[in-house]
Amino acid sequence: MPPKKSDTKKGAKPAKAQKSKPKTSEDDDWAALEEMQQLNIKEKEIIDKANSEYAQGIALMKQKKWTEAAEHFKASLAFAPEISKTEFQLGCAHFMSENHREAGIMLAHAYDHSTAKQTVPTQFQILLNLGGAFRMIPDGLPVAIQAFQKALKINPEDETVQKQLASCEMLWAEKDDIKIPIPEGAKGGDELTITVDGEEMKFILPPDAKPGGVIRMQKRTNDWGDEGKK
């Protein structure tokens, strides 16, 4: 039998497997650019969510719905933490809800994350509110005094700060003094131990101390850092 003719058309060549092109630095650049664009999109989405929560919080503040506003400011900070203006508004919402310690701590964070050039809010506004919050806390006077002192350095002529500082210093001076009666049989040079706020304090009686008399001692003060950690 004669051999069968091939079905391949005359002159047709068998297909060759295509080789993949080697990746070039230009391909890597495009891949990096696409990845960056995706990151930018995600970052924009996060910022948009943070701004949306912040705007809802501001709207609720205008309606005097302090607790609801605080929740939106917290949500905004969850998306974009350490934003001074959001921390400031959250501190103000806490203050209006009479959560003075939470207000003071959040306002301290707002000041820590602020810059001298920012305008909303200014560092002066933050310090004024910070001092006001800690003034309402039983053990907060030392921090209030520090806040008002810092505010006065920014605006030395502000009468409101001057009055607030003077008032806090007077209150602290009255509270700070511990009056200790000198017991019978005690004399100058003796060491006494007393308990103040659950802590033992030792001191030496002055040379002119006499039984029945009274001496004054000063309590240890808190500092800004200790309050911020509570």
C-alpha positions as CSV (number, residue, x, y, z in Angstrom):
1,M,0.0,0.0,0.0
2,P,1.2,3.5,-0.7
3,P,2.1,5.5,2.3
4,K,-0.6,7.9,3.6
5,K,0.0,11.5,2.9
6,S,0.5,13.6,6.0
7,D,-2.4,15.8,7.1
8,T,0.0,18.6,7.6
9,K,-0.4,21.2,5.0
10,K,2.5,21.7,2.7
11,G,4.9,24.2,4.0
12,A,3.4,24.3,7.5
13,K,5.9,24.1,10.4
14,P,5.1,22.4,13.8
15,A,4.4,24.9,16.6
16,K,7.3,25.6,18.9
17,A,6.9,26.0,22.7
18,Q,7.1,29.6,23.7
19,K,9.8,30.5,26.1
20,S,8.9,32.9,29.0
21,K,10.7,36.2,28.9
22,P,13.2,36.7,31.6
23,K,12.0,39.3,34.3
24,T,13.7,42.6,34.0
25,S,14.3,45.3,36.5
26,E,11.5,47.2,34.8
27,D,9.1,44.4,35.7
28,D,10.3,44.5,39.3
29,D,9.7,48.3,39.3
30,W,6.1,47.8,38.1
31,A,5.4,45.1,40.7
32,A,6.7,47.4,43.4
33,L,4.6,50.3,42.1
34,E,1.5,48.1,42.1
35,E,2.2,47.0,45.7
36,M,2.7,50.5,46.8
37,Q,-0.5,51.6,45.1
38,Q,-2.4,48.8,47.0
39,L,-0.9,50.0,50.3
40,N,-1.8,53.6,49.5
41,I,-5.4,52.5,48.8
42,K,-5.6,50.6,52.1
43,E,-4.0,53.5,54.0
44,K,-6.5,55.9,52.4
45,E,-9.4,53.7,53.4
46,I,-8.1,53.6,57.0
47,I,-7.7,57.4,57.1
48,D,-11.2,57.8,55.6
49,K,-12.7,55.6,58.4
50,A,-10.8,57.5,61.1
51,N,-12.0,60.8,59.7
52,S,-15.6,59.5,59.4
53,E,-15.6,58.4,63.1
54,Y,-14.0,61.8,64.1
55,A,-16.7,63.7,62.2
56,Q,-19.5,61.7,63.8
57,G,-17.9,62.4,67.2
58,I,-17.8,66.1,66.6
59,A,-21.5,66.1,65.5
60,L,-22.5,64.3,68.7
61,M,-20.5,66.8,70.8
62,K,-22.6,69.6,69.3
63,Q,-25.6,67.7,70.4
64,K,-24.1,67.3,73.9
65,K,-24.1,63.5,73.6
66,W,-20.8,63.2,75.4
67,T,-20.7,59.4,75.9
68,E,-21.7,58.5,72.3
69,A,-19.2,61.1,71.0
70,A,-16.4,59.5,73.1
71,E,-17.1,56.1,71.5
72,H,-16.6,57.5,68.0
73,F,-13.4,59.3,69.0
74,K,-12.1,56.0,70.5
75,A,-13.0,54.2,67.2
76,S,-11.2,57.0,65.2
77,L,-8.1,56.4,67.4
78,A,-8.3,52.7,66.8
79,F,-7.9,53.4,63.0
80,A,-5.4,56.3,63.5
81,P,-3.7,56.3,66.9
82,E,-1.8,59.1,68.5
83,I,-3.6,61.9,66.7
84,S,-3.5,64.9,69.0
85,K,-6.8,66.5,67.9
86,T,-8.8,63.3,68.4
87,E,-7.2,62.6,71.8
88,F,-8.1,66.2,72.7
89,Q,-11.8,65.8,71.7
90,L,-12.0,62.5,73.5
91,G,-10.5,64.1,76.7
92,C,-13.1,66.9,76.4
93,A,-15.9,64.3,76.0
94,H,-14.7,62.5,79.1
95,F,-14.6,65.8,81.0
96,M,-18.2,66.7,80.0
97,S,-19.2,63.2,81.2
98,E,-17.5,64.0,84.5
99,N,-14.9,61.2,83.9
100,H,-12.2,63.6,85.1
101,R,-9.3,61.2,85.5
102,E,-9.9,59.6,82.1
103,A,-10.1,63.2,80.7
104,G,-6.9,64.2,82.2
105,I,-5.0,61.2,81.1
106,M,-6.3,61.5,77.5
107,L,-5.5,65.3,77.4
108,A,-2.0,64.5,78.6
109,H,-1.6,62.1,75.6
110,A,-2.9,64.9,73.4
111,Y,-0.2,67.2,74.7
112,D,2.5,64.6,74.3
113,H,1.5,64.0,70.7
114,S,1.1,67.7,69.8
115,T,3.4,70.2,68.2
116,A,4.1,73.8,68.9
117,K,2.9,74.7,65.4
118,Q,-0.5,73.0,65.4
119,T,-3.5,75.2,65.5
120,V,-6.4,72.8,66.1
121,P,-6.2,72.5,69.0
122,T,-3.2,74.7,70.1
123,Q,-0.9,73.4,72.9
124,F,-2.2,76.3,75.0
125,Q,-5.8,75.0,74.7
126,I,-4.7,71.4,75.5
127,L,-2.9,72.6,78.7
128,L,-5.8,74.7,79.8
129,N,-8.2,71.8,79.6
130,L,-5.6,69.4,81.1
131,G,-5.2,71.6,84.1
132,G,-8.9,71.9,84.5
133,A,-9.4,68.2,84.4
134,F,-6.7,67.3,87.0
135,R,-8.0,70.1,89.3
136,M,-11.2,68.1,89.6
137,I,-9.3,65.0,90.8
138,P,-8.6,64.7,94.5
139,D,-4.9,63.9,94.0
140,G,-4.5,65.8,90.8
141,L,-3.5,69.2,92.0
142,P,0.3,68.8,91.4
143,V,-0.4,67.9,87.7
144,A,-2.9,70.7,87.3
145,I,-0.3,73.1,88.6
146,Q,2.3,71.8,86.1
147,A,-0.2,72.2,83.2
148,F,-1.1,75.7,84.1
149,Q,2.6,76.6,84.6
150,K,3.3,75.3,81.1
151,A,0.3,77.2,79.7
152,L,1.5,80.4,81.3
153,K,4.9,80.0,79.6
154,I,3.1,80.0,76.3
155,N,0.8,82.9,77.1
156,P,2.1,84.8,80.2
157,E,-0.6,87.5,80.0
158,D,-3.6,85.1,80.1
159,E,-5.6,86.1,83.2
160,T,-7.7,82.9,83.3
161,V,-4.5,80.8,83.6
162,Q,-3.0,83.1,86.2
163,K,-6.1,82.8,88.4
164,Q,-6.3,79.0,87.9
165,L,-2.7,78.6,88.8
166,A,-2.9,80.8,91.9
167,S,-6.0,79.0,93.1
168,C,-4.4,75.5,92.6
169,E,-1.2,76.5,94.4
170,M,-3.2,77.9,97.3
171,L,-5.3,74.7,97.5
172,W,-2.2,72.5,97.3
173,A,-0.4,74.5,100.0
174,E,-3.3,74.0,102.4
175,K,-3.6,70.3,101.5
176,D,0.1,69.7,101.4
177,D,0.8,70.7,105.0
178,I,0.7,67.8,107.5
179,K,0.2,69.0,111.1
180,I,1.9,66.6,113.5
181,P,1.4,67.0,117.3
182,I,4.5,66.4,119.3
183,P,3.7,63.6,121.8
184,E,4.4,63.8,125.5
185,G,7.9,62.8,126.5
186,A,9.3,63.7,123.0
187,K,12.2,66.1,122.7
188,G,14.4,67.7,120.0
189,G,16.5,65.1,118.1
190,D,14.0,62.2,118.7
191,E,13.0,60.2,115.6
192,L,9.3,59.8,115.1
193,T,7.4,57.6,112.6
194,I,3.9,58.6,111.2
195,T,1.7,57.0,108.6
196,V,0.4,59.3,105.7
197,D,-1.8,57.9,103.0
198,G,-0.8,54.4,103.9
199,E,3.0,55.1,103.8
200,E,5.3,55.3,106.8
201,M,7.3,58.5,107.1
202,K,10.2,59.0,109.5
203,F,11.5,62.4,110.6
204,I,13.7,63.9,113.3
205,L,12.2,66.4,115.7
206,P,13.8,69.9,115.5
207,P,15.9,71.0,118.5
208,D,13.3,73.4,119.8
209,A,10.4,70.9,119.7
210,K,8.3,70.7,122.8
211,P,5.6,68.2,123.9
212,G,2.1,69.6,123.0
213,G,3.5,71.6,120.2
214,V,2.8,71.1,116.4
215,I,5.2,70.8,113.6
216,R,4.5,70.9,109.8
217,M,5.7,68.5,107.1
218,Q,5.2,68.6,103.4
219,K,3.8,65.6,101.5
220,R,5.5,64.1,98.5
221,T,4.0,65.3,95.3
222,N,3.0,63.4,92.2
223,D,4.5,64.2,88.9
224,W,3.1,64.3,85.4
225,G,4.6,61.0,84.3
226,D,3.1,59.1,87.2
227,E,-0.4,60.3,86.5
228,G,-0.1,59.5,82.8
229,K,0.5,55.8,83.7
230,K,-2.6,55.4,85.7
